[in-house]
């Protein structure tokens, strides 16, 4: 059986609002990071071998407004492939983890406002296909800061490493 190798590419984007009391203006984040961003601490696309879990660390923390932070813990796994006929593309990538939204007195606060687990599959990409998009919405349910929110959007492709 041939070794199966796939490459996970794409972006993770965080949009959010840190609501302020008048007369201060609300503060927003619109930040997107590429898995292939060479400026990240890990850099490079995620090359996956069948059945090997990979942590994707450089999408982790997004900070804004002096009080808000989103942390994304993301894992990927190339799922096992049953025997298939030659020339057929196969090999879904399973992506999972959790996103945590913090809001407090600083961007380094430990006050967690919301947490969302996620898990989805990214099928093999074919030229012309759109990326797989997955979205998480989080809000601050506390009495103070309840207008604060964050949205995490994944746009991912599962490409052949041939």
C-alpha positions in Angstrom: 0.0 0.0 0.0 1.4 3.4 -1.0 2.0 6.1 1.7 -0.8 8.7 1.6 0.3 12.3 2.0 -2.1 15.3 1.9 -1.5 19.0 2.6 -3.9 21.2 4.6 -3.9 24.8 3.4 -6.1 27.8 4.0 -6.9 30.4 6.6 -8.4 31.0 10.0 -10.1 34.4 10.5 -11.3 36.1 13.6 -13.8 38.9 13.6 -15.0 40.4 16.8 -16.3 43.4 18.7 -15.2 44.9 22.0 -18.1 47.1 22.9 -17.3 50.2 24.9 -19.4 52.6 26.9 -20.2 56.0 25.2 -18.3 58.2 24.4 -15.5 55.7 23.8 -15.8 53.9 20.4 -16.3 50.2 20.0 -13.2 48.3 18.9 -13.1 45.6 16.3 -10.8 42.8 15.0 -10.7 41.5 11.4 -7.6 39.3 11.3 -6.9 36.4 9.0 -3.9 34.1 9.3 -2.8 31.6 6.6 -1.8 28.1 7.6 1.1 28.7 5.1 2.1 32.0 6.7 5.9 31.9 6.8 5.8 34.6 9.5 4.0 32.4 12.0 6.0 30.6 14.7 5.6 27.3 12.9 5.3 28.5 9.3 4.5 26.3 6.3 1.4 24.3 5.2 0.5 21.3 7.3 1.6 18.2 5.5 -0.2 15.2 6.9 0.5 11.5 6.8 -2.2 8.9 7.2 -3.2 8.5 10.9 -0.8 11.1 12.3 -2.3 13.8 14.5 -0.9 17.3 13.9 -1.4 20.3 16.2 -1.6 23.6 14.3 -0.2 26.0 16.9 0.3 29.3 15.0 -3.4 30.1 14.7 -3.7 30.2 18.5 -4.2 33.8 19.9 -5.9 36.8 18.5 -6.1 40.0 20.7 -8.0 43.3 20.4 -9.6 46.2 22.1 -7.3 45.9 25.2 -9.8 43.5 26.8 -10.6 40.7 24.3 -8.8 37.6 23.2 -9.7 34.5 21.1 -7.6 31.3 21.4 -8.0 28.6 18.8 -6.6 25.1 19.5 -6.7 23.2 16.2 -5.7 19.7 15.3 -5.8 17.9 12.0 -5.6 14.2 11.1 -5.5 12.5 7.7 -8.2 9.8 8.1 -7.3 6.2 7.2 -8.1 5.3 3.7 -9.6 1.9 2.7 -8.2 0.2 -0.4 -9.3 2.2 -3.5 -8.8 1.8 -7.2 -5.6 3.4 -8.7 -6.0 7.0 -9.8 -8.9 7.8 -7.4 -8.3 10.7 -5.0 -9.2 9.9 -1.4 -8.3 11.0 2.0 -10.4 13.3 4.1 -8.7 15.5 6.7 -10.5 15.6 10.0 -10.1 19.0 11.8 -11.1 19.5 15.4 -10.4 21.5 18.5 -11.9 24.3 20.5 -12.1 28.1 20.4 -12.2 30.1 23.6 -13.3 33.8 23.9 -12.0 35.8 26.8 -13.1 39.3 27.9 -11.9 41.1 31.0 -9.6 43.8 32.3 -6.8 43.1 29.7 -6.1 41.1 26.6 -4.3 38.5 28.9 -7.4 38.0 31.1 -8.3 34.6 32.4 -12.1 35.5 32.3 -13.5 33.1 29.8 -16.7 34.4 28.2 -17.5 31.5 25.8 -16.0 28.2 24.5 -16.9 26.3 21.3 -15.7 22.9 20.3 -15.5 22.2 16.6 -15.0 19.2 14.4 -15.4 18.8 10.6 -14.0 17.0 7.6 -12.2 18.6 4.7 -12.5 16.4 1.6 -9.9 16.3 -1.1 -9.8 19.5 -3.1 -10.2 19.6 -6.8 -9.1 22.5 -9.0 -11.9 25.1 -9.1 -13.6 23.9 -5.8 -14.2 26.4 -3.1 -12.5 25.8 0.2 -14.5 24.2 3.0 -15.8 26.9 5.3 -16.7 26.4 9.0 -17.8 29.1 11.3 -18.1 29.5 15.1 -19.9 32.4 16.9 -19.1 33.3 20.5 -20.6 35.9 22.8 -19.9 37.3 26.2 -22.9 36.4 28.4 -21.7 38.4 31.4 -23.7 41.4 32.6 -20.8 43.7 31.9 -19.6 43.4 28.3 -22.5 41.4 27.0 -22.3 43.2 23.6 -18.8 41.7 23.0 -18.6 38.9 20.4 -16.2 36.9 18.3 -16.5 34.8 15.1 -13.9 32.3 14.0 -14.1 31.3 10.3 -12.0 28.4 8.9 -11.5 28.3 5.1 -9.5 25.2 4.4 -8.4 23.0 1.5 -7.1 19.4 1.4 -4.6 19.2 -1.4 -2.7 16.4 -2.9 1.0 16.5 -2.0 2.0 14.9 -5.3 
